Amino acid sequence: MTHRPADNPIETHFEASGSLRPPGWIGRIVRLGLGVWLLSALYMLVRYGWEVLVDLTPPPNWTWWAFMALGLWLLPPVVNIGFTKNWRRKPQIALAAGLGLAVIADLLAYGTWWAPPLGVVVWFWLVYFSAHLGGSFLLSAMIATPGCEMRAIPHLWTRLTGRVTEEHYCPGFIDHVDRWEQERGA
């Protein structure tokens, strides 16, 4: 039985290898653009993020907060689909617990809720998130991974070793782009 992303965006439903069609050129260009955007965010994190995040004051720019919100929201599919797991919201809960412990450490050691312990946790989490998702988008664009870009690394493994791996529909808007493109025969 094939499960579309609307079933439950947090729960994973993997499909047999070869069940999904690879993206066309439009889908690949969308993936490429998102990959470049996320990898440029990774560059900014590595270049400037440490100084901004590991400080005694919260990040001053709203874009940092928007990126953190995006990273928290998308963490379950990035981890679950990327690692072929069905942990549902457990990655979010683990991150929230880590952030909470860092805030407690900040309050005890520095007397403020944002200090180096929280900044370090946020920095490592955002570096992982942007590297994994951005790299997966870029790889997916290059090798035409069927379905979700988070299956790009397992898809590459399949292509290199011949061992099959499961596929997954994209729980985001990219599934709509792929279906729209396939309906038009582009």
DRENKOLDO-874132 format. One line per field, with one value per residue (C-alpha): residue number from 1; chain; x negated, y, z. Coordinates in Angstrom, 3 decimals. Layout:
k	c(NUM ...);
c	c(A ...);
X	c(X ...);
Y	c(Y ...);
Z	c(Z ...);
END
This chain:
k	c(1 2 3 4 5 6 7 8 9 10 11 12 13 14 15 16 17 18 19 20 21 22 23 24 25 26 27 28 29 30 31 32 33 34 35 36 37 38 39 40 41 42 43 44 45 46 47 48 49 50 51 52 53 54 55 56 57 58 59 60 61 62 63 64 65 66 67 68 69 70 71 72 73 74 75 76 77 78 79 80 81 82 83 84 85 86 87 88 89 90 91 92 93 94 95 96 97 98 99 100 101 102 103 104 105 106 107 108 109 110 111 112 113 114 115 116 117 118 119 120 121 122 123 124 125 126 127 128 129 130 131 132 133 134 135 136 137 138 139 140 141 142 143 144 145 146 147 148 149 150 151 152 153 154 155 156 157 158 159 160 161 162 163 164 165 166 167 168 169 170 171 172 173 174 175 176 177 178 179 180 181 182 183 184 185 186);
c	c(A A A A A A A A A A A A A A A A A A A A A A A A A A A A A A A A A A A A A A A A A A A A A A A A A A A A A A A A A A A A A A A A A A A A A A A A A A A A A A A A A A A A A A A A A A A A A A A A A A A A A A A A A A A A A A A A A A A A A A A A A A A A A A A A A A A A A A A A A A A A A A A A A A A A A A A A A A A A A A A A A A A A A A A A A A A A A A A A A A A A A A A A A A);
X	c(0.000 -1.332 -1.148 -1.006 -2.589 0.841 1.322 -0.826 -3.769 -5.607 -5.177 -7.295 -5.945 -8.697 -8.037 -9.859 -12.788 -11.581 -8.086 -8.548 -9.475 -12.612 -12.127 -12.228 -14.312 -12.010 -12.052 -15.804 -16.230 -14.020 -16.136 -19.333 -18.110 -17.129 -20.430 -22.438 -20.384 -20.908 -24.597 -25.057 -23.353 -25.849 -28.695 -27.283 -26.975 -30.557 -31.895 -29.880 -27.568 -29.956 -30.510 -26.777 -25.424 -28.083 -27.669 -25.955 -23.168 -20.536 -21.009 -20.137 -18.680 -15.240 -16.723 -18.556 -15.260 -13.482 -16.240 -16.024 -12.231 -12.664 -15.300 -13.068 -10.011 -11.821 -13.968 -11.676 -11.537 -15.237 -16.210 -13.447 -13.446 -17.195 -18.017 -15.069 -13.506 -9.998 -10.807 -8.035 -8.653 -11.407 -14.192 -12.326 -11.764 -15.438 -16.505 -14.034 -15.378 -18.946 -18.002 -16.209 -19.222 -21.470 -19.195 -19.354 -23.152 -23.188 -21.044 -23.160 -26.564 -25.928 -22.698 -21.058 -19.029 -21.259 -24.939 -27.631 -26.055 -22.835 -24.758 -26.960 -23.955 -22.148 -25.267 -25.934 -22.254 -21.970 -25.251 -24.019 -20.578 -21.811 -24.608 -22.377 -19.367 -21.374 -23.713 -20.759 -18.999 -22.141 -22.830 -19.173 -19.321 -22.454 -21.354 -17.559 -16.523 -12.908 -10.637 -12.139 -15.566 -16.354 -16.686 -19.505 -22.336 -20.661 -19.807 -23.459 -24.404 -21.973 -23.528 -27.067 -26.525 -23.475 -21.772 -18.231 -16.950 -13.489 -12.034 -9.794 -7.417 -8.452 -6.298 -6.804 -5.864 -8.375 -6.019 -3.517 -6.189 -7.147 -3.525 -2.771 -5.822 -4.981 -1.361 -2.606 -5.148 -7.968);
Y	c(0.000 3.412 6.174 9.778 12.480 13.727 10.534 11.822 14.179 12.906 9.145 7.475 5.044 3.591 2.139 -0.655 0.324 1.271 2.278 5.998 7.796 9.916 13.680 15.468 18.529 20.953 18.866 18.544 22.307 22.949 20.493 22.115 25.581 24.406 22.569 25.638 27.783 25.387 24.885 28.668 28.784 26.138 28.333 31.297 29.123 27.941 31.384 33.622 31.461 30.618 34.296 35.048 31.994 31.335 34.666 36.021 37.578 35.954 36.225 39.792 39.061 37.518 35.279 33.276 32.693 31.771 29.277 27.753 27.423 25.774 23.421 22.399 21.923 19.828 17.790 14.704 14.087 14.869 12.299 9.733 9.611 10.138 7.272 4.991 5.288 5.855 7.750 10.279 13.359 11.800 13.779 17.023 15.945 15.022 18.369 20.275 18.419 19.285 22.924 22.970 21.506 24.072 26.913 25.570 25.406 28.969 30.227 28.464 29.386 32.766 34.088 34.496 32.141 32.574 31.908 29.614 26.248 27.005 28.630 25.561 23.200 25.439 25.782 22.024 21.271 23.850 22.713 19.105 20.109 22.345 19.929 16.832 18.436 20.719 17.923 15.607 18.188 18.699 14.969 14.309 16.898 15.322 11.657 12.120 10.453 9.269 10.819 12.528 14.132 12.642 9.279 10.605 9.075 5.625 5.993 6.678 3.627 1.561 2.814 2.119 -1.300 -2.701 -3.275 -1.989 0.516 1.802 4.993 7.609 10.217 13.759 15.015 18.600 20.528 18.784 15.824 18.277 19.664 16.152 15.111 18.356 17.817 14.155 15.012 17.457 14.993 17.497);
Z	c(0.000 -0.966 1.635 0.484 2.657 3.812 5.868 8.726 8.171 11.264 10.809 8.157 5.567 3.436 0.002 -1.811 -3.984 -7.458 -6.272 -6.857 -10.027 -10.076 -10.290 -13.609 -14.400 -12.594 -9.418 -9.653 -10.087 -7.042 -5.022 -6.300 -5.268 -1.793 -1.410 -2.390 0.014 2.938 2.209 2.060 5.476 6.607 5.358 7.314 10.424 10.172 9.248 11.598 13.688 16.472 17.310 17.121 18.941 21.569 23.324 26.408 24.356 22.144 18.365 17.333 13.902 13.237 10.531 13.204 15.003 11.759 10.909 14.394 14.034 10.618 12.032 14.922 12.706 10.073 12.455 12.604 8.837 8.409 11.042 10.516 6.727 6.458 8.818 7.865 11.315 12.625 15.799 15.114 17.309 19.439 17.684 18.480 22.078 22.508 21.049 23.239 26.306 25.320 24.793 28.149 29.954 28.254 29.405 32.979 32.719 31.378 34.255 36.864 35.433 33.832 35.344 31.928 29.764 26.650 27.216 25.752 26.749 24.832 21.991 21.550 21.480 18.955 16.794 16.576 15.938 13.125 11.559 11.519 10.220 7.397 6.375 6.319 4.637 2.323 1.272 0.708 -1.475 -3.545 -3.900 -4.709 -7.491 -8.932 -8.879 -9.271 -6.029 -6.252 -3.601 -0.599 -0.810 2.604 0.846 -1.383 0.660 0.825 -2.890 -3.689 -1.590 -3.676 -6.893 -5.689 -4.101 -5.862 -2.505 -2.523 -0.013 0.695 -0.741 0.848 -0.503 0.295 3.194 2.001 -1.094 -3.367 -3.814 -5.328 -7.658 -8.776 -9.377 -11.244 -13.444 -14.107 -15.025 -17.632 -19.018 -18.476);
END
